[in-house]
């Protein structure tokens, strides 16, 4: 294994003496508990908007390709801008940046709600709003990741990573189910309005935080773009981090791009309507919560690389079975387990990156990871949507998942460094 840079001094992460592991230790830190619980609420609203948005696009166009175009509009900022967001996070007060971005996201969701409720919305409005929302998320996500070391001690760090990794997908347990149930009552516009209001919960949580220093660790004498390129060079030149980013990229392209086609599965394959669509989105969210709480309960895990590869292999295999399941409820059950395994794999990657990146570069390192978690799956969704136009949704998801099974098998057999990481 190549030598790894030491974790730099960070008051919250490195100063704490070793203590006995606590179950769900991260939640015993008041500031983390405030942020985590508020993000659950906010991301529940985001998933509700996702339900309304996917259904509205299909109603307006009746073509899977437009679902892919919305995903592409979301993907582009999430591929190119997270390093900018990470560099910004390393230069400014992270809490102030978080508040500003949350207010802008609320305004973006409110605009889509108004357009929809007034009957003026078109698919191109949805595409533009998706692009703007992704631009804001490209700043918000690496900033929230880099904020974690300020909120918890080192001994509760993997607990925090595990819980944080489930904030978005874990909220999918409640958000899609609520969205599917309410879609026929208040329509897509009502769901967008709820999402706009949910961002206020995060703002309130940040105002309730106490004794928290989120200013940059050092004053930066170099230019902003030098900061951006420094973070990219660090990830590329650190072998373990480069392998982790590559694995997450392949997983995003081949495996985590399937949700964009769930409206097609719900409406055309199993004919279960909007409520069934909500259940399909909720199932992996429930699994993500199970996986995240499991890791948070057991605390530190040795050999995180083995946990990552085993989880990723199971994730891909079950996704193949989901794609070709003839029955709705067994397919939803498979997605539940898919969510568990995806949560375990994601938490393993995030923890390995965080603990092998110096404090002053942590925001930029996590920004590259953000690209693979959010941007790459959305880009992959454009590809699966294009394949679905020609070969159907089942083959689009199934063929990609089979490719991921093969990739993971090669990694299990050939990458000793990744197997022994952690």
N, C-alpha and C positions, 0 to 999 in steps of 0.2 A: 504494500500500500504506500502511495506517495505521502510525503510529509504534508501535514495540514497546518494552516495558520492557526495560532492560538486564538481562543475567544478573547477579544479585548476587554479591558476593564469597563464594566457598565455597573453603576452603583446598585441597581436593583437585581441584576443577574449574577454578578460575580462576588459581591461583598458578603452575601448571606452565608453563614457557616452551615456545614452539613447538619441536617436534622432528620428525624424519623419521617418517612414518607406518610403523607396524609391523604386519605381518600377524598377525591375532589378538592385537593388542596387549593387550586387556583380560585375556586369560588369563595374561599375564606379571606381573600383579599378584596376589600370593599370596592376599590376603584375598578378592578377587573369584573366583579360581579355586576356592577352598574352598567358598564359598557356591554358586557356579554348579553345580559338580559334585554337591554334596549335594542341591540342588534337583532335578537331573535324576533322582536316585534316588528322592527323595520323590514327585515328580510321576509317575514311572513307577508307583509304588504307587497314586497317586490314579487314574490311568487304568485300572489293573487293577480297582480298586473300581468304576469307572464301567461296565466291561464286566459285572461281576457284578450290579451294581445294575439296569442296564437290562434284562438278561435275566431277573432275578428278578421285576421289576415285571411284565414281559410274562407270565411263568409264573403269577404270582399273580392277575392280572386279565384277561389276554387282550384288553386294550383299549389302543389308542394314546393315548386320552385321559389315562390315568393316567401315561403317560410325560410328557405335558404338565404334569400336576399336580405331579409331582416337580420338573420344570424350573421351574414357577412358584414353588414353595416355595423353590427355590434363588435365583430371580431377585429376590424381594422384598427380602431383606436387601442384595443386591448392587446394588440401585437406590437404596435410601434410606440405607444406612449407610456407604459408602465415604468421604463427606465427613467423617463423624465419625472414622473411622479415620485419614484424612489429617491432621485437626486434632490427634488424639492423637499421631501420629507426629512432628508439628512441635513438640510440647511435652515429650516424654519421650525417654529414651535409646532409640534405635531398635534397638540390639542386644538390650537387655533385653526390649523389647516383642516382638521376633521370637522369642526363646526361650520366653516365656510362651505365645504363641499356638500355637507348634508343639506344646507339651505338651498343650494343650487339644484341638487337632485330633487328636492321637493317642488321647486318651480317647474322643472322639466316634466315631472309626472302630472302636475296640475294643468299644464298646457295641453297635454294629450287628453286629459279628462274633459276639458272644456271643448276641444275640437270634436270629441266623440259625442258628448251630450248634446251638442248643438247640431249634430248631423253633418258636420263639415269635413269629417275625417276621411282621408284617402290612405291607401297603402303607402304612398310616398311620405305622408306625414309620419306614419309609424316608423318608417325607415330612418327618417331624420331624427326623430326622438330617440330611437335606439342608438344612433351614432353619438348624439350628445350625451346620453346616459352612460355609454361606454367610456367616453372621454373623461367624464367625472369619476367614474369608477376606477379608471387607470391611475388616478391620483389617490383616491380614497383607499383602495385595497392595500398597496404596499405601505401606505402611511399607517393603517390600522395594524398591519403585521409588525412593523417596526416599533409600534407603541407598546407591544406586549412586554418587553423586558422592563419597562418602567412601571408595570402594573403588578408584577409578581416576582417572587424570589426564585433563585435558580432551582431549588428543590421542587418547586411546583411548575417548572417551565413546560415539561411535556404535558402535564395536565392542562395547562393553559393552551398549548398548541392544539391538543386534541379537541378541547371544547371550542376553540376558535375556528378550527377547520370545519366544524359542523354548523356554524352560525348560518351560512347560506343554505346548504343542502338540508340541514336539520329543520330549518323553518319550512322546508318543503313538506314536512309531515302535516302541518296545519294549513299553510297557505293554499296549496292546490285544492285540498278538500273543501275549504271554505269558498275558494274561488269557483269551483265547479258547482257548489250548492247555490251560491248567490248569483251566478252568471245569468240564470234565467229570471231572476227577480229584479236585480238592479242593472243588469247589462254590463258590458265591458267598461263603459264610462264610469259607472259606479265603482268598479274595482280599481280603476285608475285613480279615482278620487281618494279612496281609502289608502292607497299606497302613498299618495302625496302627503296625507296627514300623518302617516307612520314615521316619517323622517323626524317629526317634531319630538318623538320619544327619545331619540338619540341625543338631540340638542339638550333636552332636560337632563339626561343622564350625565352629560359632560359638565353641566353647570353644578351638579351635585358632588362632583369629585373633589377630594381634598388632599393636601400635602403631596402634590404631584408636580415634578419638574420634567417637562417634556421639551425643553429647549435643546438645540443641537449640542452634542458633546464637545465640539470645538468650533471655533470660527474658521470659516473656509477662506483661504487666501487665493485659491485658484478660481477660475471661471466656472460658471454653471455647467457648460457643456463638457468641460474637463472632468467634472464630477460624474456626469452621465457616462462618459467613455471609460472612466476609471472603474466604475462598477461592472460594466460589461467585460472589461479586460480581466478583472479579478475572477469572475465566474468562468470565463473561457480558460484561464490559465490554471485553475484549481481543478485537478482531474476528477475528484469525487463529485464536486458540485456540477461539473460539466456532464458527467454520467447521469446524475439525478435529474438535471434539466432535460436531457435527452429522453430519459425514460418517461418523464411527465409529459413531454411533447408528443411522443408516440401514443401514450395512453389517451391524451386529449383528442388527437386526430382520429384514432381508430376505435376508441371505446366510449369516451365521454361526450361524443357528438350526437348520440341517439335521441336525447330529449326533444330536439326540434321536430322529429317525425312522429312524436306521440299523438298529436291531434289526428294524424292520418290513421294510425293504428286504432285509435278510439272510434273514429267516425266510419272508416271504410273497412277495416279488417274485422273488428269485433262488434261494431255497431252499438256502442254503449253510450254514445252522446257525450255532452259536456261534463256530466257528473262522472262518467267513467274515465274521461280524460283527467279529471282532477285526481281520481284514485291512482292512476298510472304515475302521475307526478308525485303524489304523496308517498307511494311505496318506497322508492329509494331514499326519500327524505327521512322516513321512519327508520330505515336501515342505517342511515348516516348517524342519526341520534344514538342508536344502539351501539354502533362502533365507537363513536366519540365518548360516550359515557363509560363504555367498557374500558377504554384506554385511560380515561381520566380517573376511574376508580382504582385501577391497578397501578397507576403511576408510571415510573420509569420502566422502559422495556430495553433489554439488551438485544444486540443483534437486530437492529432495526432494518437492516438491509434484507435479512431473510423474511421478516414480517412483510416488508414491501413487496418482494417478488412473489411470495406465496399468495398474498392478497390479490395482487394484480393478475396472476394466472387464474385464480378462481373467478375473479370479476369477469374476465374475458370469456371464460368457458360458459358461465351462466348467462351471459349476454347472448351467446349463440343460441342457447336453449330458449331464451325469451323471444328472440326474433322469429323462431319457427313454431312457437307454441300455438296450437289450434284453439285453445280456450283462454278466456279473459282472466279469470281469477288465478289459475296457476301461473300465468304470465306476470300478474301483479305480485304474486308471492316470490317469483324469481327476482323481480326488481327490488324487493325488500332486502334480499341477501346481497344483491349487487350493490345496494347502498351501504351495507355494512362493510363490505370488502373495499369499496372505493374510499370510505372514510379512513380505514386502517392504512391503506396505501398512501393517501394524501397526508395524513398526520405524520407518517414515517418520513416522507420526503421533506415536509416543512421543518420538522425537528432537526433533521440532519443538516439542512441548509442553515438554519438559524444558529445552531451550535458550532458550525464550522466557518462562520463569517465573523470578522471583527465587528465590534459595535459600531464603529464609524461608517462601515459599509453595509450594515445589516439591511437598511431600507432599500438600498440599490440591489443587493442580492435577492431580496424577496420580491422586488419588482420584476425581475426576470422570471421568477417562479410564477408570479401573477399572470404573466403572458401565457404560460403553459396551462394554467388552471382555468382561465376564463377566456382568453383570446383564442387559443388554439382549438378548443372544443367548438367554439362558434365558427371558426374557419372550417373545421371538419364538417360541421353541419351543412355548410354550403355544398361540400362534396357529396355527402350522403343524400342531400335533397336532389342533386343532379342525377345521381345513380337511381334514386327512387322514381324519377320521372321516366326512366327507361326500363328499369328492372323491377320496380315495386319497392315498397318500404321494407318488407321483410328481408329481401336480398341485400338491400343497401346496408342495413344494420348487421345482418348475419355475416356477409363477406368481410366487412371491416373487423368484426369481432374475431373471426377466424384468423385473420392476419395478425391480430394482437396476441392470440394464443401462441402462434408460431414465434413472434418476436420475444415474448416472455420466456418461452422454452429455451431459446438461444441464450438469453441473459442468465437463466438459472444454471445452464451448463458451462458458460464461458466466462462470466464476469465474477471472478473471485473477490475483487475489491468491493463490489456492491454487496455480495453475499455476506462479507465479514464486517460491513460498515455498522457503526453504532455502538 
